[in-house]
Amino acid sequence: MDIEHVRSRFIKHFDGTTGFVYASPGRINLIGEHTDYNGGFVFPGAIDKGMIAEIKPNGTDKVNAYSIDLKDYVTFGLNEEDAPRASWARYIFGVCREMIKRGVDVKGFNTAFSGDVPLGAGMSSSAALESTYAFALNDLFGENKIDKFELAKIGQATEHNYCGVNCGIMDQFASVFGKEGSLIRLDCRSLEYQYFPFKPEGYRLVLLDSVVKHELASSAYNKRRQSCEAAVAAIQKKHPHVEFLRDCTMDMLAEAKADISEEDYMRAEYVIEEIQRVLDVCDALERGDYETVGQKMYETHHGMSKLYEVSCEELDFLNDCAKECGVTGSRVMGGGFGGCTINLVKDELYDNFIEKAKESFKAKFGRSPKVYDVVISDGSRRLV
């Protein structure tokens, strides 16, 4: 991320003076997929790619915003009826509105921003943008500072109320709370969280983007949620205390097998096992045991592909390629139906793996996957 680039554009587009510079990262999720709406755990970390924004109060009631990457300029007011039409500007407007709703006296400002989170690769560029502005406006206008958890919720509420996306809290949480050399286990039921060391010396984290986007993702996602709810309803007949699949064991699920469809059973089996895998990975990291971490990543991929059925041919191909190259761990990251695999690769195997993956993927699918190296880094902060 390049502060000088953002600063030069800010000076050019505004009055030749400078403001304050803020940054927030995108995120990866090492393990814990489709566990959030089942009351389970997720295990994200902030990465060394994100958003940078320069911001300066302008003494008016208007926001003048410039997207450096899109070369697009928008001005909007701060009242509900002033919502801008440009979708990128709605994120900034939404954050302003959510801050105002929480009693922050947001005034007009000039801003320019740029990002190096790849769009559409599942690293949460929108959460990085929301977190940058939530953190910045809190710093610039908040007399009684809003705590970090509320800043994450402001980003989430922006998605819900201004961008039409019914997302969970993980992306914004990871962006705000990120810490270099640590992953964060977030309990999606209680919102308690804990940092775990992630310092994989001798290994690298790399994402391979299949550049596939499947249109059926949202309807398929809703169907998976319904399967999980059906399994919970069947289990509750004998175990009324159960609220989520997080409360269930495989024994409880086996008892209810006759009462649910085979498909619902498979979906629930994946989730119950995945929630346990997150806990196993946390234990392994405390021991510095990256081989076990990698093994659990492969188990997650198998579960997402065969039980939850949210993988696709391209992602399975990249996962097989990782196995053949001796990669320690690999799995589809995110909701599935396209996107990236996340891979934990020994340094000495890295070059061969990337070369093989690119070559063989191109031979089969006619294009190369995109490659993104990521390092676990700090969350939202002021840079200058």
Beta strands, then each sheet from edge to edge (+ up, - down):
strand 1: 20-29
strand 2: 41-42
strand 3: 44-57
strand 4: 62-67
strand 5: 72-77
strand 6: 109-115
strand 7: 182-187
strand 8: 193-197
strand 9: 203-213
strand 10: 329-333
strand 11: 338-346
strand 12: 370-374
strand 13: 381-382
sheet 1: 5+ 4- 6- 3+ 1- 13+
sheet 2: 2+ 7- 8+
sheet 3: 10+ 11- 9+ 12-
end
